[in-house]
Amino acid sequence: MSHIGFLFDLDGTLVNSKPAVERAWIQLAKEAQIPFEKMVGLHGIPGEQSLRMLMKDRDEAEIMNWVQRIEYLEMSDTDGITAINGAKELLTELNDKEIPWTIVTSCTIPLAQSRVKAAGIQLPHHAVTFDDVELGKPHPEPFILGAKRIGLNPNQCWAIEDAPAGVKSGKTAGCTVAAVLTSHDQTQLIEADHFLNHLDELLPLAFN
């Protein structure tokens, strides 16, 4: 079993942080005077990259101020953040069977730590965060690094994702991609190899 590994996205895949994320970004949109409709489709893309897309007409100093602001807003609001159904059980089973896995997230390290703590999930020491890469999702770099950190090639790994940007990142890296249908439906995740209605479907699929 050790010749296959799992690379999990965090938000929407292992952790339900949607209400907290929405509150933070709505607050930021109001403060930064960003029209709400411009924020559609950003789920799964690192906050800094999202802000750079939204603020192409603003200078670097202002953009970095808003990057720090969204980080603060997201870290300080963990109300209602919970583990996705089956996440804790799945990670426990992987540990018990000594199957390699890690988390590959668009969060920064402090934000990832805040989210996993709220949800009661461990953040592996070799997790990949936005702080570890030059280019975040949808670029393949995060999943390429995630595979390397668990000692495997990307084509030996399953990337578990919920967002189009993450699915694209995993596929381009060379992983088998399983999309959990928590935040998007299949029509929005067409590049995925498999679809999961529940995390307990993953291991039977991967090891059949």
DOMARZA-917636 format. One record per residue (C-alpha): residue number from 1; residue in three letters; z, x, y. Coordinates in pm, whole numbers, plus 50000, padded with zeros to 5 digits. Each point is the difference from the previous one (the first is absolute). Example, Ala and Ser with C-alpha at 12.3 -4.5 7.8 and 13.67 -1.06 7.14 Angstrom:
> n, res, Z, X, Y
> 1, ala, 50780, 51230, 49550;
> 2, ser, 49934, 50137, 50344;
END
This chain:
> n, res, Z, X, Y
> 1, met, 50000, 50000, 50000;
> 2, ser, 50051, 50294, 50236;
> 3, his, 49625, 50034, 50070;
> 4, ile, 50006, 49701, 50232;
> 5, gly, 50195, 49960, 50321;
> 6, phe, 50059, 49732, 50263;
> 7, leu, 49973, 50027, 50378;
> 8, phe, 50158, 49704, 50176;
> 9, asp, 49941, 49881, 50352;
> 10, leu, 50329, 49883, 50156;
> 11, asp, 49964, 49703, 50237;
> 12, gly, 49860, 49695, 49823;
> 13, thr, 49995, 50181, 49665;
> 14, leu, 50361, 50098, 49925;
> 15, val, 50169, 49860, 50311;
> 16, asn, 49953, 49672, 50185;
> 17, ser, 50036, 50102, 50363;
> 18, lys, 49745, 49757, 50145;
> 19, pro, 50237, 49796, 50224;
> 20, ala, 50156, 50314, 50149;
> 21, val, 49661, 50168, 50049;
> 22, glu, 49860, 49693, 50172;
> 23, arg, 50301, 49972, 50232;
> 24, ala, 49969, 50367, 50102;
> 25, trp, 49626, 49989, 50066;
> 26, ile, 50016, 49669, 50189;
> 27, gln, 50269, 50154, 50220;
> 28, leu, 49789, 50311, 50055;
> 29, ala, 49688, 49796, 50076;
> 30, lys, 50189, 49814, 50271;
> 31, glu, 50143, 50318, 50152;
> 32, ala, 49673, 50196, 49983;
> 33, gln, 49784, 49704, 50100;
> 34, ile, 49783, 50010, 49688;
> 35, pro, 49827, 49671, 49913;
> 36, phe, 50133, 49869, 49667;
> 37, glu, 49651, 49944, 49861;
> 38, lys, 49929, 50374, 50020;
> 39, met, 50279, 50067, 49749;
> 40, val, 49838, 49818, 49708;
> 41, gly, 49911, 50223, 49705;
> 42, leu, 50235, 50289, 50076;
> 43, his, 50231, 49951, 49699;
> 44, gly, 50023, 50317, 49792;
> 45, ile, 49877, 50231, 50275;
> 46, pro, 50261, 50241, 50148;
> 47, gly, 50156, 49881, 50324;
> 48, glu, 49879, 50295, 50203;
> 49, gln, 49643, 49960, 49876;
> 50, ser, 50015, 49627, 50075;
> 51, leu, 50121, 50062, 50354;
> 52, arg, 49727, 50258, 50061;
> 53, met, 49742, 49739, 49898;
> 54, leu, 50163, 49737, 50223;
> 55, met, 50047, 50232, 50299;
> 56, lys, 49676, 50195, 50020;
> 57, asp, 50000, 49958, 50378;
> 58, arg, 50352, 50140, 50053;
> 59, asp, 50113, 50359, 50041;
> 60, glu, 50174, 50208, 49734;
> 61, ala, 50344, 49994, 50161;
> 62, glu, 50001, 49621, 50019;
> 63, ile, 49875, 49963, 49642;
> 64, met, 50277, 50229, 49871;
> 65, asn, 50259, 49799, 50192;
> 66, trp, 49883, 49685, 49821;
> 67, val, 49997, 50187, 49665;
> 68, gln, 50368, 50081, 50054;
> 69, arg, 50068, 49643, 50111;
> 70, ile, 49848, 49836, 49689;
> 71, glu, 50188, 50247, 49779;
> 72, tyr, 50325, 49899, 50169;
> 73, leu, 49923, 49627, 49979;
> 74, glu, 49908, 50018, 49631;
> 75, met, 50292, 50222, 49899;
> 76, ser, 50260, 49797, 50186;
> 77, asp, 49898, 49666, 49844;
> 78, thr, 50056, 49985, 49624;
> 79, asp, 50108, 49636, 49996;
> 80, gly, 49852, 49819, 49703;
> 81, ile, 49847, 50309, 49836;
> 82, thr, 50021, 49964, 49620;
> 83, ala, 49850, 50156, 49690;
> 84, ile, 49684, 49828, 49871;
> 85, asn, 50069, 49803, 49681;
> 86, gly, 49993, 50237, 49703;
> 87, ala, 49995, 50322, 50208;
> 88, lys, 50345, 50128, 49905;
> 89, glu, 49948, 49916, 49633;
> 90, leu, 49662, 50172, 49993;
> 91, leu, 50128, 50321, 50160;
> 92, thr, 50299, 50004, 49764;
> 93, glu, 49765, 49966, 49701;
> 94, leu, 49781, 50285, 50126;
> 95, asn, 50307, 50222, 50040;
> 96, asp, 50133, 49904, 49655;
> 97, lys, 49665, 50084, 49840;
> 98, glu, 49963, 50317, 50212;
> 99, ile, 49667, 49884, 50136;
> 100, pro, 49920, 50183, 50326;
> 101, trp, 49983, 49792, 50316;
> 102, thr, 50052, 50028, 50371;
> 103, ile, 49962, 49803, 50322;
> 104, val, 49698, 50053, 50229;
> 105, thr, 50065, 49820, 50328;
> 106, ser, 49860, 49975, 50351;
> 107, cys, 50360, 50000, 50129;
> 108, thr, 50154, 50308, 50155;
> 109, ile, 50291, 50154, 49806;
> 110, pro, 50274, 49832, 50210;
> 111, leu, 49830, 49659, 49980;
> 112, ala, 49943, 50029, 49623;
> 113, gln, 50366, 50095, 49953;
> 114, ser, 50107, 49701, 50208;
> 115, arg, 49783, 49761, 49797;
> 116, val, 50098, 50122, 49652;
> 117, lys, 50367, 50000, 50092;
> 118, ala, 49976, 49639, 50116;
> 119, ala, 49819, 49903, 49678;
> 120, gly, 50223, 50198, 49763;
> 121, ile, 49721, 50223, 49868;
> 122, gln, 50007, 50378, 49968;
> 123, leu, 49762, 50216, 50205;
> 124, pro, 49889, 50285, 49770;
> 125, his, 50042, 50352, 50136;
> 126, his, 49626, 50054, 49961;
> 127, ala, 49895, 49677, 50175;
> 128, val, 49702, 50027, 50235;
> 129, thr, 50047, 49863, 50352;
> 130, phe, 49788, 50008, 50314;
> 131, asp, 50196, 50313, 50100;
> 132, asp, 49849, 50187, 49703;
> 133, val, 49630, 49947, 50072;
> 134, glu, 49743, 50076, 50265;
> 135, leu, 49820, 49671, 49942;
> 136, gly, 50165, 49681, 49878;
> 137, lys, 49852, 49706, 49811;
> 138, pro, 49716, 49896, 49967;
> 139, his, 49924, 50374, 49968;
> 140, pro, 50053, 50127, 49641;
> 141, glu, 50234, 50285, 50097;
> 142, pro, 50330, 49811, 49935;
> 143, phe, 49912, 49915, 49638;
> 144, ile, 49850, 50343, 49931;
> 145, leu, 50330, 50153, 50111;
> 146, gly, 50202, 49741, 49806;
> 147, ala, 49822, 50089, 49676;
> 148, lys, 50053, 50370, 50063;
> 149, arg, 50371, 49945, 50061;
> 150, ile, 50048, 49837, 49659;
> 151, gly, 49797, 50271, 49830;
> 152, leu, 49688, 49798, 49923;
> 153, asn, 49642, 49967, 50117;
> 154, pro, 49913, 49684, 50194;
> 155, asn, 49781, 49877, 49711;
> 156, gln, 50313, 50000, 49780;
> 157, cys, 50184, 49776, 50246;
> 158, trp, 50020, 49631, 50075;
> 159, ala, 50036, 49915, 50368;
> 160, ile, 50190, 49675, 50053;
> 161, glu, 49912, 49839, 50333;
> 162, asp, 50001, 49672, 50188;
> 163, ala, 49780, 50074, 50304;
> 164, pro, 49628, 50072, 50046;
> 165, ala, 50070, 50334, 50171;
> 166, gly, 50216, 50113, 49708;
> 167, val, 49753, 49882, 49735;
> 168, lys, 49726, 50197, 50176;
> 169, ser, 50225, 50307, 50020;
> 170, gly, 50084, 49987, 49629;
> 171, lys, 49641, 49937, 49887;
> 172, thr, 49859, 50278, 50217;
> 173, ala, 50265, 50238, 49864;
> 174, gly, 49877, 49926, 49647;
> 175, cys, 50291, 49790, 49874;
> 176, thr, 49986, 49682, 49796;
> 177, val, 50112, 49736, 50250;
> 178, ala, 50207, 49693, 49915;
> 179, ala, 50039, 49758, 50289;
> 180, val, 50309, 49779, 50017;
> 181, leu, 49917, 49666, 50156;
> 182, thr, 50300, 49983, 50233;
> 183, ser, 49837, 50027, 50343;
> 184, his, 49626, 49960, 49936;
> 185, asp, 49784, 49811, 49753;
> 186, gln, 49739, 50145, 49765;
> 187, thr, 49713, 49941, 50242;
> 188, gln, 50164, 50242, 50246;
> 189, leu, 50070, 50264, 49733;
> 190, ile, 49664, 50011, 49825;
> 191, glu, 50005, 50379, 49951;
> 192, ala, 50301, 49977, 49766;
> 193, asp, 49953, 50049, 49625;
> 194, his, 50271, 49754, 49897;
> 195, phe, 50203, 49720, 50158;
> 196, leu, 50368, 49928, 49939;
> 197, asn, 50176, 49672, 50068;
> 198, his, 50331, 50167, 49905;
> 199, leu, 50107, 50363, 49956;
> 200, asp, 50101, 49935, 49637;
> 201, glu, 49626, 49979, 49919;
> 202, leu, 49944, 50368, 50089;
> 203, leu, 50122, 50198, 49699;
> 204, pro, 49842, 49778, 49731;
> 205, leu, 49671, 50037, 50191;
> 206, ala, 50027, 50376, 50044;
> 207, phe, 50105, 50077, 49643;
> 208, asn, 49798, 49742, 49806;
END
